[in-house]
Amino acid sequence: MGVDLAGGCRVSAMREGTPKVVGSLSIWNQVGKATGAQAISQRVLEFGVGLSPGLRNAESDEVLYVLEDLDDPSQPKRCTVFIDGRPHRVQAQTGIYLRPGQTLMVDNPGPDAVCFVSSQCPEGAADGIVPLSSIELVFTDPPAPERVPLVKLADQREMPTADRWYRVLVDHEIGSEQVTQFVGSIPPGRAPDHFHEYEEVLFILRGTGRMWTGDASTPIGPGACVYLPRGQVHCVENTGDGELRLLGVFYPAGSPAIRYET
């Protein structure tokens, strides 16, 4: 069961609840208006072997992240994503930006499922499932666009902030004016309580810790989904010996380095 902390903060597991299943695609909705969010959403998308149905939203910026195997990060995860019918080969630890109205499909060669974490900003009105029969696929590589909607984590510059770092994946540089997606690393220990002037979702990629809002806290580990309302005082504590790594998405867009201590 999900845990509700102070101020509307919520922590849940990535496969909590009953998924919506369409063909090879399973969808877990973890954050959205139905759970108290104002505009941002967070979904876990699991693509089985083969070609998935399409996903499209008409009005929202959508950012996705291809997850590594959370139990064995060294295990390779690769697939092909089709954006408006054009193929892009991707691997784990890749951010993807979808403009409003674009359609995403995933061709997973297997043998295991591939998981993405998705956030729409603002949240779309529906899941936006598009049947395979209505999409024309192009099985040749497209000419290089001015701004490729894919960003590998390893290609991004590490930005230090005190004793931690972050790498921005999706922002205005590849066309997203509404939402920022980043990966951050937190060392062992607890940083000061702080808040942001944006609504945010987190997904824990590695490590163990606790999510704090005021005097309340709950354990977090790989696969934990976290919702933070705008202005909510909070802190992520790393209770392990190594790094705690997280995926963050916030709306409106901005810099992950900006925070306000209490």
N, C-alpha and C positions, 0 to 999 in steps of 0.2 A: 504494500500500500504506500502511496505517496505521503510525504510528511509536509505539513504546513507549518512554516515558521512565522516569526513576527512580520507584520506589515504586508503580508501577501506573498512572501517568498515561498516557493514550493520546490521540493526535491523529490524526484521519482526515478525509477529504473527505466532503462531504455526500451524494454519490452513489456512494460507494465500495461495491463489492460488487454482487451480483445482487439486484435488488429483488423483492419479492413483488408480483405484479400481480393485482388483482381488479377487473374492469370498468375504470372510468376512474381507479382509484386505484393508485398505485405506492408501496410502502413500503420504505425503506432503514433497517434496524436498525443503528445505529452504536454505541450503548452499552447494555449490559444485563448480566445475569448471565453470558451466554455470552462476554462480553469481559472479565469480571473485576469488574464492579460488584457492590456488595452489595445495593442496593435500588433505586437510581434507574435510569431508562432514558432514552434519547434516540433518537427516530426522525425521519426526514425523510419527510413525506407529500406526494406530488405528485398533485394532483387535475386530471385532464384536463377537457375541455369536457363539460358535462352534469351529471347528478345521480349522485353517487357512491353506492356501498354504504355501509352504516352501520358505525361503529366504536363498540364498547361494551366496557368492562371492569367487572367486578362488584365489585372490592374496592379499587381504587386511586383516589386523587385524580389527575386528569390535567390538565396545563396545556399550552396550545398557543399558538403565536405565528404570525400571518400575515406571511409574509416579503414585503418589497419586492423588486423586481427588483434582484439584487445587482450586475448590470452597469450598470444605469441606474435609480438610486433614484427619479428623477423620474417614471418610468413608473407610472401608476396600476394598482393591483391591487385588484379588488373582487369579492365573491361573496356568496352567501347561505349561512349555516350554519343547519342545522336541529338543534336540541337537543330531544330527545324529541318530534320532529315539529313544533316551533314554529320559525318563521323569524326570523333575526336578520341584518340586512344588515351586512356587515363590510368593512373595507378593510385594506390593508397597515399594519403597525405596530400591530396590535391583539392583546391578550392574551385568551385564552379559558380559562375554568375549567369542567371537567366533574366533577361529583360522581360517586362510585361508582354504577354501574348506569345512568347516563345514556347515551343514544345520540347520536352526532354524524354528520351527513351534510352534504355540501357540494354546492351547485348552482353550478357555474362557467359563466358566460355566454360565456367565451372572449374573444378568440380564442386566448389562450395559456393554458398550465397555471398553476395557483396552487399555491404551496408553503407548507406549514406545518411548524414544528418542534414536536414533541410530546415531553413527558416524563411518565412515570407514576411515582408515588411511593406505595407501593413498586411495583416493576415487576409488571404483570399476568402471569397465567399463560399467556395466549395473545394472538394478535392481535385476537381478538374481532370478526371480520367478521360483520356482520348483513345478510342479503339484503334487497333493496329490497321484496320482496313481503311482508315481515313488519312493515313500518313504516308507520304511518298518518301522513301529512303533513297539516299544517294551513296552508293558504295565506293566512291572515289574520294580521295582527300581533297578538301576545298583549298582554293588559293588562300594564302596567308592574309587574314584580315588586319585592319589597323590595330585593333585591340582584341587579342585572343581572350575568350571568356574563361580560361583555365589558368590556374596559378599553382605551381608546385611549391610546397613548403620549403624544400631544400634550396630553391632558387631565390628566396626572399631574404633580405638583409635582417640580421638580428639587431633589434633595438633594445639596448640596456636601459632599465629604470631601477636605480638603486641596486638591490641584490637579485633582481629578476630580469627576464627578457620577454619580448614579444616579437612576433613576425606578422605583419599585415598581409592577408591574402587577397581579399576583395575590398575595394574602395573605389573612389572616383577615377583612379588611374586606369581601370578597365571598364569604366562606364557606370558604376553604381553610385548614384548621388544620394541615395536614401539610407543605405545600410553599410556597415563595416563588419568584416569577418576577420578574425585573427586567431593565432595560436600563441598561448603564453605559457611560461615556465615559472613555477613557484618553488623556491628552495625550502628545506625543512624549517619549521617554525611558523609563527603567526605574525602577520603584518598588522599595522594599526587599522582600526575600523575606519571605513570611508563610505562615500556614496558617489553616484554619478547622476548627471542630468540627462540620462537616457534610459530606456527600457532595454533589458539585456537577458539573454539566455546563455547558459554555459553547458558544456558537455565534457565530462572528465575522460581524458584519453589514457592517462597513466598515473600511477601513484595512489596514495591513500591520504585521507584527511578528514576535516570537518568543515561543514558550512555553518557559519555563524550569522545570526541577525540579533543584535543585542546580546542578551544572556542566554538565548536559545540556540541550540546547535543540533546537527545530525550528521552521522558518518557519510562520507562520500568516497567513491572509488571508481574504477573504470566502468563506463556505461551510465553513470549518474547524470540525470538531466536536471538542470537548475533554472528556475525563473526568478528574476530580480526586478521588481517594479522600479520605476523611475524615482530617484531620491531615497531609496531604501538603504539605510546604514547596514553594512555587512562586512564580512571578512572570510576569506578562504584560508584555512589553516592546513599546512602540510604536516601530518603526523608521522610520516615515514622517514626513511634514511636517505632516499634519493629524491629526484625532482617530482613534483606534481605537475602534470601537463594538462592543459585544458584548451578546448575550442570555445571561443567567445563570439557572439554576434550581438550587435546592438543597433538600436534605431531611436532617434535619427543618427545619421553617420557622424563620425568624428574621430578623435585619436584615442587609442587605448591607454595612452600615458596620462590622460587627464582624469584626476580623481580628487575628491574633496574630503579631507580628514576631519573628523569630528573633534 
